[in-house]
Amino acid sequence: MTEKNIIIVGAGIAGLSAGCYGQMNGYKVHIFEQNNSPGGLCTSWDRRGFTINGGLAFLGGSGPGTDFFHIWKELGVVPGIRMIDFDYFIIVEGESGKTFYLHTNLDKLGKHMKDLAPEDEKQIQKFICGIQVFTKYQVPVEKALELYTPWDKIKFVLTCFPLIRAIAKSKNVTIKQFADRFKNPFLRDALLKAKAVFSDDLPLLAFQMFLAWSHLKSAGFPEGGGLQLSRALEKRFLELGGKIHYDSHVFKILVKKGYACGVRLDDGSEHGSDYVISASDLRKTIFDLLEGKYINDKIQGYFDHLPVAPSVVMVALGLARKFRELPSAAVGIVYPLKSPIIIAGKEVKHLRPMIYNFDDTLAPEGKTLLRVVLPADYDYWKTVEENQIQYEKEKKEVFEKVIQLLEQRFSGISSQVEMFDVATPLTLEHYTGNWRGSIIGWDATTETFLKPISKTLPGLQNFWMTGQWVEPGGGVPMAALSGRNIIQLVAKKDKKPFVTKIP
């Protein structure tokens, strides 16, 4: 049988994953990437001897005990990259002098919460028991849900009923609704802050899954940051015989008689294929690369009604300081400000610095990378960008305000800055193409989390979409799984068995 060709648009985690599994299953895969390095949102960049980690906080499935670990083995990520586990998910400091340590160990977490809020003992016990279900049962990832037979569904119900019940209990409860169940005001506020950059509508289900991974020591940080993870997938793809074309911006997906048949680049060159997979921004794919020709009310409804994940401003600092006294946490330390402050049009009441004192590879010896993520108004930054001088001035003001706020908690830090970098929603939009500078695609809410999103378009054959936009809830594991699932669908179309290999 003649080897079929697949073209993938985008070398982010989903695109690289699809590329790896495509090669494993006998396809000849070419990935076209607009940038000069892999990763998309999962990236890092160097500034004056420091490596700034991009969007990755921790890697779900990084250790044995979860089904995702097997996928990371197939993709060549583990055991090649050292994973750094955390004792805490987040640390929340309160105005009263109390501190909430969200332990990754559930026994320690339960005891700590009861010590802080004995009046909430019953609610705390329910919370811990809910997380424990996700440590014992997991949502199956071996087979794409689109390929489930009636028997597969019955088997899942029979073998994972406690998991189904736990999902039903927590999927439609927001983190804010959950926090409001607690009587203790400090614990109630701390739990709400523990959601980090996500909205108040983050489902409790997502939070429980994060904590279950952490308890299993399967939510570690890949040493070296996001780009090291992406480089591992790139290496695996190339070793499998795939080809990556960097600095190759896809201008249009070619269609002939209703079949996707290749791509046209900005330079006018055309590249043919049997199948096309877009691992790029969903809106750009549908309305730009395909000129809006293949939509219906369902597809249009995504953009009209589903919430887009918030955009952010990220301030990174290279500091001549080690922070040895601070315990490390997966998503950082939260502390209250003396008074609210407006930064780039958004009110900020507390700060959440992510201090990378656990990964010495990100900074020169004796120094540390620190990153602060702030809520952002995309439209505000879009307006400011119209004047480049004003845009750069605004970025400098953001940095200066953040330094002032860090001084409230870390005295003397302003004199220890050796590097700073400010990335806005437009930075992310320009680099990845993500609509409105979204950090994960659709926002993770009770409406969208695990919501089925179409991976094909009406009237278009031999074309699929993969990545965070079609796997709401986002995150690096879901992006990798999305790429794997897409190749299962391609193999099914060709009536081929889906095969995987571990290097």
N, C-alpha and C positions, 0 to 999 in steps of 0.2 A: 504493500500500500504506500502511495506517495505521501511523504511527510507534509503535513499542512502547516501553514504559517499563521501566527498570531501577532498582531501589532498591539502593544499596550501603550496608552497615553499616560505618562507620569510614572516616575520612579520613586514614589513614596512607599510606605510599608505595604499597602495593598497591591500596588503595581509590582513591586519586587516579589511579593509572595505569589501572586498570580503567575509571574514569570518563572519562578522556581518550579511550581507545580506543573506549569505548562511544559517545561523541559522534561520533568520527570515522566510525563505522560506522552512523550513522543512528538510534541509539537516543536516547531522552529520558531522561537519567540524573539521579537525585537521590541525593545522599550525605547520610546522617545521621550526625553526629559528636557524641559526648557532651561534648567539650571546646569551648573557644571559639577554637581555632586548629588548623591542620592538622599532620600529621606523625607522630602516634603516638610511636613510639620515636625517630624521626628529628626531634628538636626542639632548641630552645634556649630559655633564659629569662633575663630581665634581673634583675640584683641590683646596686643602688647603682652604676650606670654601667658594670658589666661584663656581658658576655653569656656565659652558661655554656653551652657546647656539650654536648649530651646524648650519645647513643650513637654518633654517626658519627665514625669515625677517619679514613677515607679513602673515596673513591668509586671503586669498580671500574668501568672503562670510561669514565673521565672525559676521555680523550684519544683521538685517532685511532690506529688500529692494532688496535682490538678491535671485535667486532660490537656490543658494548653501547653504544659511542659513538653508533651510529646510533639506538638506542632513546632515549638521552638527548637527541638532537636532536629526535626526534619529540615528546618530552615537554616541550620548551622549556627544558631545563636548560642545555644548551650551544648556542651560545657565550655565552649571557646571563650566566652566573655565571663569574667568574674562578676557575680551578682552580690551586691552589698545589701544585707537585710537590716531592717530597722526595728528598734525596740518600741518606737512610738510612731503612730500615724500622724498625729499633730499634737502640738502643745499650745494650750490656750491660757493666757494670763489674764486675770480679771482685775478690775479696779479695786476690789476689796483686798487684794494681796493673795487671793486664792489662785491656784493653778490647776487646770484640768489636763492630765496626761492621758491621752487616748492611747493606751497600751495596745500593742499588736497581739499580746498574749491575752486571751479572753478571761482566764482566771484572774490575772492581775487587774484587768480592766473592770471586771465585775466588783472586785473588792474595793478598788479605788473609788468607783462611782458610789458604792454604798457608804463608804467613809465620808464622802462629800455630801451625800444627800440620803441619809437613812430613811427619811420620810417617803422616798421614792423606791424603796426596796423591791416592791412587786413589779413596778414598771421596768426597773433595771434588769430583773431576772428574766422578764419576757424578752427584753432587748437582746440579752446575751444568748438565750435559748434560740432566738430567731437566727442569729449569726451562726450558731453551732450547726444548724440544719445545712447551711451552705458549705460547711467544712466536711460534711459527710456525704452530701449528694451534690451533683453538679449538672448543669444543663449540658446535654450531650453535644459534642462539637465534631464528632467523627464524620457525620453525614450532613450535607446541606439540607435544611428544612424543606426546601422545594422538592426534594426527592423522597421525602418520607411517604411510605406506604401506609394504608390503614393499619396493618399489623405493627409497623414501627411505632405508630402513635399509641396503640393499645399496650404494647410492650413498655413504652415509656411510662404510661399511667400506672401500670402494675408494679413496676420496679422503683419508681421515683415518686410515689404518692406524697410522702412528707415534703418533698421539694415543691411539688405542684401546690400544695396547701400553703407553704411558706410564701411562694411567689404571689398567690392570690391575696394573702394578707397584707403584703407590703408594697405591691406594685402600684396601687392607687393612693398610697399615703405619701404626702410630700414630707420632706425633711422638716419643714416648718410645722406642719400639723403634728408630726411625731414629737418634736421638741416641746410643743405646747402641752403635751400630756404630763410633763414633769412639774411637780410642785416647787422644787427648789429653783429659785430665779437664776442663780449662778450656773447651775448645770444646764438649765434650759437655754440660756444664752450661749454657753460653751458648745453645746451640740449644734446649734445653728451656725456658729462660726466654723465648726469642723468641716463643713461642706466645701470650704476653700473657695475656689473661683466659680463654683456652680451656683445656679440660682436657687431661691428658696423653694422652687418647685421640683428640685431634684428628688426622685422617688427614693423612699426608704430602702427599696430593693437594691438599688445601685450601691448605696452606702453599706448595706450588709454584705454585699458581694465583695466590695473592696476590703472590708475588715476580715472576712473569711479568708481571702487570699493572704492577707498579712499574717493572720494567726498560723497559717500553714507554712510560713516562711517561703511564700511563693509570690511575693510582691517586692522584689529587690530592685535596686538601682544598678543598671549596667555600668560598670566602671568605665569612665571616659565620656559618658553622656550619650545623648541621642544619636549623634552621628556615628559613634562606634557600633551601635546596634544596627543602623542602616548599612554601614560598611560590611557587617557580617552577612547580611542578606544579599548585598551586592556581590560579595565574594562567592557565596553559594550559587547564585544565579549564573555567574560567569564560569564557574567550575562545571556547571551542568551543561555548558555550551551555549548559553544565551548571549545576546548582543545588546549593549546599551549605547544609545546615541545621545550624548550630552550636548548642551547648547543647541538643542533642536526643538524649536517651538512649533507645535502642531497648530496650524491655522484653520484646517478644515478636515472633517472626516468625510472620506469619499464614499458615495453611495451610487450603485448602479442597479436599476430595476428593483429597488426596494431591498437591496443587500449591501451591507457595509463591506467595502472592498479595499480599504487602505486609508492613507492620510496624505494631506498636502501640508508642507512646512511653509514657514514664513518666506523662505528663500525661493519658493515656487516649485521645489522638487516634490515629486510624488512617489509614494512607496506603497506597493500593492500587498494585499494579504487575503487569506481566506476568512479570517475573523478579526474583529476589532474589539478591544476592551478598553473602556475609559476608566482610568483610576484618577481622573482629574476632578476639579470642582464640578458639582452637579449642574449648577445653573449655567456655567460656561459651556459645559458639554452639550446641554440641550439647546440653549438659545444662541450660542456662538458657533461652536464646531459643527452643529447640525442645523443651524439657522432657524430653530424653532419649528421645523417641519414635521416633527414626530411627537406630538403631544395630544392629550385628550383632557377631559375635565379632571380626571384623577391626578394626572401628572401636574397640571396647572394648579390644582388644589394644594399640592405640597408647598408651593411658593406663595400662595395666597393666604394660607392658614397656619402652617407649622412655624413655631418659633425658631429663629436662628440663634445658635449659641452666642453668648456675649463676646464682644471683642475686648481686648485688653491692651494696656501699655505695660511693657516689661522693662524695668531698669536693672541693669547688671553692673556690679561693682567689683573691681579687683582690689583687695585690701591687704595691707601689710599687717596682718593680724591672724591668729590661728583659731580663736574661739574654742580653745580646749575645754573651757569650763561648761560649755553647752552640750546637752545631749542632742543627738541628731534625730530628726523626724522626717517622715516621708514627704509631707507637704509643708513643713516649716513650723514656725512659732508665730502665734498671733498675740499682739498686745494692744491695749487701748491707747488712744492718743489723749493728750491733755485737753484738747478741744478739737472739734471737727474742722477740716480744712478742705478747700476747693482745689482740686488738681485737674487741670485741663477740662474744666466744666463739670466734673463729677465730685460729689461730696465723699470724703474719706473719713471714717470714724476710728478705724483701727488699721494696723499695718501687719502684713504677714511676710516677713523676710524668710527666704529659703537659704539657709547657710550650709554650704557644701563642705563642711569640716570633716566629712566622712570619705571624701574622694580626693586624695592628694594629687591625682593626675590632672585635675582641672586648674591648678594654680602652681606657680613656682614654689620652691621649698620655703616654708615658713609663712606662706601667704594663703589667702582663702578667697574663693568666689562667693559672692552674695547676690541673690536675685530677689527683686520685689515685683510682684504682679499686681497691677491696679485695674479697677474697672474703667472702661473707656466708652466714650460716645463716638461711634464711627462717623456720624455726620459732622460732629464738631471738628474732628481731625481732617475730614475731607474738605471742609471749608478752609481751614488753616493752611492746608497744603497748596492752595491756589497761589499763595505767596511764599516762595521757598525760603526767603529770609525770615519771615515770621514763623514758618514751620520749624526751622532750626532753633530759633529763639525759644519757641514753646517747649521744645524737647529739652533745652538747657534749663529752663525754669522748672520742668518736672524733676529733673535730676537734683536741682538745688533744694527743692521742697522735700524730696525724699531723704536727702542727707540730713536736713533739719529734723525730720521726724525720727530718723534712726538715732540721732543724738539723744533723743528722749530716753532711749532704752540702752544704747551702747555709747557711753560717754567717750569722747575723743575720736570717734570714728571718722569725722570729717577730715582730720589730719592724716588719716591712714589710707586715703583713696589713691590708688596708682592707675586705675583705669575705670572709665565708665562708658556705658553704651545704653542708648534708649531706643527701643523698638516700639513702634506704634501699630495700630490696626492696619495702617496703610503699608507698613513694612511687611507685615504678614501677607496682606493681599497681593502686593507686588511680587513677593517671593513664591507664594504657593498658588495664587489665583483664587483663594477661598473667598466666597461671596461675603461682602461686608466685613472681611477680616475675621471671620468666625474661627474659633480655636478648635472646634471639633465637628463642625457641620451643624446639624439640627441640635437645638438645646436638649439636654437630657431632662425631660419632664415626665410626669405621669402620663401625659398624652403621647409622647414620642418614644419613650424608652422601650426598646425591643419591638417597636412598631414595624410591621412588614412594609418595606418600600420596594417598589418595582425595580428590578434590575435590568429590565428590557423596556423598549419603547414601542408603541403601537405603529405598525406599518413598516418596521425596520427589522430585517433578519440578520443573523450572523453578527450581532452586536450585543454587548453586555456592559453594565456599569458596576464598579466595585469600589469599596472604600467606606469611609465613615458616614458619608451622606446617605448611603443605602443600608447602613447598619446603625440606626439611631442608638445613642448611648455612647458611641464613639470610643476612643481609646485605641492604643496600639494593638492590643490583642484582637479586638474586633476587626481592625483593619487587616491584620494578617489572616484571620479566619475568613474574612470576606474574599480575599484573593484566592484562598484555597477552595472555597465553595464555588466560586465562579468557574474554575477549571473542572470541577465535578459536573457542572451544567454543560460545559463545552464537550466533555467526554461523553456525557449521556446523549447529546445530540448526535455524536459520531458512533454511538453504540459501542463504546469502548469501556473496559473496566478502568476505574480510577485507581491509580497506583501511587504509592509514596516510597521514598527512600530516605534512610538516615545515613549521612556521610560517615 
